[in-house]
Amino acid sequence: MSFKRYDADDFLVSSDSITSTLWSTGAPTLTEFYTSSVQEGGSSGNFYLSAYQIDPSSSSAVSQFEIAYADSKGSGSSFYNTGVIGKSPSLSLYGQYRSLILEDENASFTFGTGDNVFTSENFWIISLDRARYKESLFPGSLNLQLVGSTTSISLTDNSKDATINTFIGSSRVYQLISGSNGSHGVVPNSGYVINSGSYGLVFPELGTIILNPNALSEFAGVAAVRTSNSANGVNNTTLYDALTSGSGFTLNSQETINANYVFTRARNSEFNYTQNPTFISGSTGEIIYGNFINNPQTFITTIGMYNDANELLAVAKLSRPLIKDFTKEALVRVKLDF
């Protein structure tokens, strides 16, 4: 075994972005949605509605995303206690997402940018199941089709139109606009609704899409119920119906893979002699085989990486032994993924 210290220029760090389909069907577009009457009628159904890729009664059914409705007034869902006005699942969800996204209990959700900004007291939530995506949602891959009582609409994020990344709190955000593949294209008003802002917000790292009911109602007729002490789940069903009537929900995920490349160099004068005890005489210390004196040969099979405390940190195995002598040099690139 022989040792050599790496130089600074022997290390290189590289990052690669890998995209993949998000849905468990393996297809980029989810065209059919199913719900479970058991889940909808259970305690969780008061808060959200799960959407599956196939009939939930099948053992292969897997939740793809959840639909929920949040309201700062507690409207659109039943009160926990009729004697305590406004305290309902929609209010709880509003507070939950305000803390998660805005990181300020006194802040309000706004949709749009520049002169076309709308502050909303309520919104819908599409929360992608965490198992469906890797590191984050892939900007520009979102295409969401909704059909309302008046017309249909195609929604996407504005990742290709945005010149810089914007954040709400510590979360990266894109506006949800009318268009496709991350751009409003030739859609008027940059894909916004006049006086109602954007159609929502997209948070790639959180796997969350928030929809603006005011914009959806004004353009497509997808309207939320805001009456006090309404039946739980009525607004969740409204958005679910708009989704199922559309032609599909397209979305991919992405992951950044960091790789550390370590270039291991064996120059012509290095690693030509072995430290195997069978190579030399135990009594005299001389090389046993005379032909190895002037023309030694070794076979490199393994590269071990040690720290300054002589602790083995990583091992790289070559696919086949690499012959080494004074006439040869070797350069082995070791890739460490993390």
C-alpha positions, 0 to 999 in steps of 0.5 A: 500500500502506498500513499500520496497527498492530493493537491487542491487542483485534484478536486472539482465539485459539479452540480447537475439538475435531474428532472423526472415525472412527478405522478406515480403513473410515470406519465408527465400528465395526470388525466384522471382523478379519483377521490375516496368517500372514506377519506372525504367522510372522515375527520381529515375530509373536513380539512382536505380532499385527497386525489388519487391516480386510480380508484382508491379501492385498488391496492395500487391507489396512491395519493397524488395531491390534496385540495384544501380551502383556507379563509381568514374569516373562517367562512366556507366550512363548518364551525368547530363550535356553533357558539364560537363564530368563525373558528373552522377548518378553513380558518385553521388552514389559513393560519397554518399556511400564513405561518408556513409561507408568509412567516408573519401572523399579521401578513396577508396573501397577495397575488400579482406584481407591480400595479396589478396586485390583489390582496385576498382573504381566502384561497385554494391550496393544491399540496403535492404529496411529498413522496411524489417529488424529489427536491422541488417542483420543476419550474416551467413544467406546470400546466393546469387545466381548469373548467368553470361554469363560464369557460376553461383556462390553462394555467402555468407558472411564470418562471420563463417570464420572470427575470429574477427569482422572487421570494415570500419569506424564505420560500421561492415563489412564481406567479400562477398565470394563464399560459403554458410551459412557464410563460404567458405567451400571447395571452393578454395582460401577461396572463393576469386578471385586471384588478384581481392579480395573478391566478395564484402562487407556486412554491417549488420547494414547498410543493404547494400551489395556491389559487386565487378564488377572485381571479378564477371566479372572474375569468372562468366561473370557479367560485368559492362559497364564503357563507358562514358555517357552510358544509365542510368540503364544499369548496374542495369539491368545487376545485376538484370538479374544475380539475376533473373537467379539465384535460389534465394536470402536467407537472415534473419534479427536479433534483440537484445532484452534487458530485465531488470529482477527485482526480487520482494521479499515478505518475510514471515514477510512483506506485511501481513497487508493492509493499506486499511482504511476499515481494521481498525476503523476510531475512535479508530484505532483498527483492526476491524476483530479480526481474522486478529490480529494474523493471517492477510491475504492480496492478492497481485495483483499489483507491482508498481515501484517507484523512490526516488521521489516517482514517479511511473515508472512501474506497473506489474499486476499479472495474479491472486491475490497472497495470503500472510500471515506470513507462506508464502513468495513470489518471483515475477520476473518482466520483463521489455523489451526495 
